[in-house]
Amino acid sequence: MQFKDYLYSRPDIELFTSDFEQLMDAFAKAEKAQDQLDFLQKINNLRNSFLTMYNLAFIRHSINSKDEFYERENQFFDENSPKYDEQNSRFYQLLLESPFRKIIEQKFGQQFFNLAQMSLQTFSKEIMEDLVQENRLSTEYMKIKALAQLEVNGKTYNLSNITALEEDPDRDLRKKAADAKWAFYADHQVEMEKIYDDLVAVRTQIARKLGFENYTELGYLRMNRSDYNQQMVAAFREAVQKYIVPIANQLYDKQKKRLGQKELKYYDLAFKFPSGNPQPTGSPDEIVEATAKMYKELSNETDDFFQFMTDRNLLDVVAKDGKSTGGYCTFIPNYGSPFIFSNFNGTSGDIVVMTHEAGHAFQVFSSRHTPLPEYQWPTYESAEIHSMSMEFFTFPWMDLFFEDADKFKYAHLIAAITFIPYGVAVDEFQHIVYNQPELSPKERNQAWLALQKKYLPHFDHAGNSFLEQGGFWQRQSHIFRSPFYYIDYALAQICAFQFWQRDQENHDAAWKDYVRLCQAGGSLSFLGLVDLAGLESPFDETVIRRIATHVDAYLSEIDDSGY
């Protein structure tokens, strides 16, 4: 069956609620463990059906935000998802009180109960309307970006395909493209800052209604962080500043010398080589065909996975008018189907996002038969290990996409290590915001500027007034939609670098551990999955130092004079 034929029908919330309540009543009254397990499976089936419809509506709305039908369906889920959360919360309470808890735990593991316990701390009936408001505001921000129209030299671009101009060898054109993008954000600055101000206010209100001092602690629980805390994350950021920021600064200095520029301006950062950035060859369809060849050769597991994806047309990769920005992978439970969404724009980012989202998709494909919705995905930082590591595992096949694959791999390694300081800057920004929710928009922008100096000292605003005011952070969708979801990328990148190093030393062993990690889904906590994969904790400062030293030494041996 093709994705276009996957049947969508709006859930009847009253019927869903009634069915859920009847099943929970039967679950609570079960006198035998097996009876309770049988009702648990029926509850899981009901939850999967709701999530199937939610994800179908979400995907189709993000593909075309102008589609009026899915605009209404997306609004329906914004308004009614809290009712799903309410029923789920009641189910978790019954689960934790089950007289057969030990038997259920033996079957499904401790993580199921950890997730249930954390979820209970994040919900009450009192916050239902606040959750609806939070959903509405997040959607409003994304729609503004999806409908962006940027004019450069008489042509119209969106926020996805203008990226190609920002990497153009013509410096004047790069500046025009960057200025058009930042002018869009400047034009919508008041609107976006108001949306974010309202989001901070409603999230703070939710937290206080639930008994928290501010949103930060609640945000960690929402992210299902059970085995690390704010202090460990703060220590991680300090280690990044100590060991990785100096390496990033050196790499930007090398880029400046390669380009023959006295200074790197904001419109130079995306342009890496005087000969031009590596660009993929072939049309989007040819890139997908090459990806299929790559995964056929990588392993039997990836061959089966990608054939499943292409046979059912479970990819939408081309940028187009009205399409949401960015890339993602989601899962449609009742069809056992991952879905990959991206915005190809003719840059090397097309290949990065394809392998990144394919890493997510391969993981959920590998664990799609789990009986628990909670275990289809791991927690976010664990999930990013799959995606970022897949980017490295596919290095040997980059000649299928680039005329100079070595140049791409060099650029990608640079991007991976220099990303980490940005990742921790975004994380620290969110801690500042939610620990001080009374800050004004201007004060938040000033906080961002201070973090730029701390983690991204190479950034030169070059007179751009919007950037000089500290508005750069407003481009980052995660800050609006998924608070505290960003340190996850930095933590996962340290883990992915370990897989990259191990893959060079012993591919078969590294790949076996990676597949085991993917098959485990969300059955363990973050550090439990790290251990399962034979990796070392990214919270260990010695690990960060060793990875930074290894990457620095590796990149230093590469002669970039010909690039």
Secondary structure, DSSP 8 states (H G I E B T S, - for coil): --GGGS------HHHHHHHHHHHHHHHHH--SHHHHHHHHHHHHHHHHHHHHHHHHHHHHHHH-TT-HHHHHHHHHHHHHHHHHHHHHHHHHHHHHT-TTHHHHHHHH-HHHHHHHHHHHTT--GGGHHHHHHHHHHHHHHHHHHHT--EEETTEEE-TTTTHHHHT-S-HHHHHHHHHHHHHHHHHTHHHHHHHHHHHHHHHHHHHHHTT-SSHHHHHHHHTT--S--HHHHHHHHHHHHHHTHHHHHHHHHHHHHHHT-SS--TTTTT---TT------S-HHHHHHHHHHHHHHH-HHHHHHHHHHHHTT-EEEE--TT--SS-EEEEEGGGTEEEEEEEE-SSTHHHHHHHHHHHHHHHHHHTTT-S-GGGTS--HHHHHHHHHHHHHHTGGGGGGT-SSHHHHHHHHHHHHHHHHHHHHHHHHHHHHHHHSTT--HHHHHHHHHHHHHHH-TT---TT-HHHHTT-GGGG-HHHHHSTTTTHHHHHHHHHHHHHHHHHHH-HHHHHHHHHHHHHTTTSS-HHHHHHHTT---TT-HHHHHHHHHHHHHHHHTS--TT-
